[in-house]
Amino acid sequence: MKPKKPVVPSERLDTLRQGIVSILRRDTVTAMDISEEIGIPVKDVYGHLEHIRHSLHREGLALTVLPAECRGCGFVFVKRDRLKRPGRCPICRGESISQPRYSVTGACRT
C-alpha cells in the first residue's frame, strides 16, 4: 500500500465571511455563485449571509436581496424575510422558482 499524501487546504487570506462580502461588493450574485467561488456548500452560505446582514448594519451598509420569482406565473416574493429560495409558489403552486440574488449597498458612515 502506498501512503496517501496529506491534504493541504488552499491558502486563504480572508475569513469566509470577508470573502463573501468582497464577492457581494463586486456583483449581484446567487447563493450558488457564492458557493462555487468560495468552495462551501450552498446551505452553509445562507447562515453566513444571515450573519453578514447583521454585521454590515454596523458599518452603515446593507445586504440587498433581489427577491425570488416564480417562473410559472411571475409572482415575486417581495415580503419574504428568509434568505433561502422558497420551495413553492403560493399562487400557482409551481416549484420552478428563480434564486434570490444578493449584493451589498449603502455608503459607509464617517
C-alpha atoms as one frame of an Amber mdcrd trajectory, in Angstrom:
protein
   0.000   0.000   0.000   1.201   3.401  -0.937   0.901   6.061   1.789  -1.548
   8.859   0.972  -0.309  12.390   0.652  -1.681  14.712   3.330  -4.440  17.042
   2.216  -3.209  20.610   2.135  -6.007  23.203   2.345  -5.906  26.125  -0.035
  -4.408  29.286   1.425  -6.954  31.876   2.487  -6.048  35.451   3.238  -9.580
  36.406   4.344 -12.142  34.675   6.503 -15.071  33.029   4.712 -17.365  35.929
   5.550 -14.863  38.540   4.393 -14.585  36.631   1.119 -18.364  36.536   0.737
 -18.636  40.280   1.453 -15.990  41.044  -1.172 -17.967  38.990  -3.714 -21.183
  40.814  -2.752 -19.485  44.217  -3.133 -18.277  43.254  -6.606 -21.514  41.952
  -8.102 -25.101  40.823  -7.523 -24.922  37.047  -7.086 -26.927  33.994  -6.023
 -26.056  31.683  -3.146 -24.968  29.118  -5.749 -22.484  31.606  -7.238 -21.037
  32.312  -3.783 -20.839  28.598  -3.041 -18.893  27.890  -6.215 -16.472  30.771
  -5.753 -15.772  30.250  -2.028 -15.936  26.445  -2.115 -18.516  25.749   0.600
 -21.942  24.035   0.415 -24.889  26.215  -0.629 -26.787  25.570   2.597 -23.821
  26.943   4.593 -23.899  30.151   2.533 -27.324  31.109   3.928 -26.070  31.050
   7.530 -23.128  33.246   6.597 -25.422  35.665   4.705 -27.659  35.994   7.775
 -24.662  36.906   9.927 -23.312  39.269   7.257 -26.701  41.021   7.112 -26.430
  41.896  10.824 -22.745  42.841  10.812 -23.000  45.128   7.756 -25.553  47.235
   9.590 -22.832  48.413  12.000 -20.776  49.675   9.053 -23.668  51.628   7.554
 -24.078  49.107   4.735 -26.955  46.802   3.870 -27.376  43.368   2.327 -29.738
  43.934  -0.589 -31.886  40.984  -1.641 -33.426  40.885  -5.112 -36.365  38.563
  -4.383 -37.046  35.186  -5.940 -39.661  34.992  -8.677 -41.955  32.187  -9.834
 -41.095  31.228 -13.392 -44.634  29.899 -13.963 -46.867  32.826 -13.030 -44.360
  35.631 -12.330 -45.177  36.027  -8.609 -42.399  37.965  -6.834 -41.614  37.067
  -3.201 -41.191  40.696  -2.058 -42.237  40.432   1.607 -40.046  37.413   2.373
 -37.582  37.824   5.270 -35.810  34.483   4.866 -32.785  34.428   2.606 -33.331
  30.937   1.189 -35.194  30.224  -2.032 -38.878  29.445  -1.422 -39.981  25.898
  -2.108 -43.307  26.567  -3.801 -45.299  29.464  -5.261 -48.367  30.395  -3.163
 -50.340  31.375  -6.288 -49.803  28.598  -8.846 -48.140  26.025  -6.554 -45.289
  25.746  -9.056 -41.838  24.737  -7.865 -39.878  26.452 -10.644 -38.643  29.471
  -8.711 -35.617  31.617  -9.518 -32.849  32.041  -6.958 -32.817  35.290  -4.963
 -29.800  37.488  -5.699 -27.707  39.324  -3.122 -25.422  42.364  -3.066 -24.018
  44.945  -0.633 -25.268  48.521  -0.930 -25.012  51.761   1.005 -22.264  54.165
   1.955 -20.002  53.837   4.962 -20.556  56.246   7.820 -17.644  58.509   8.660
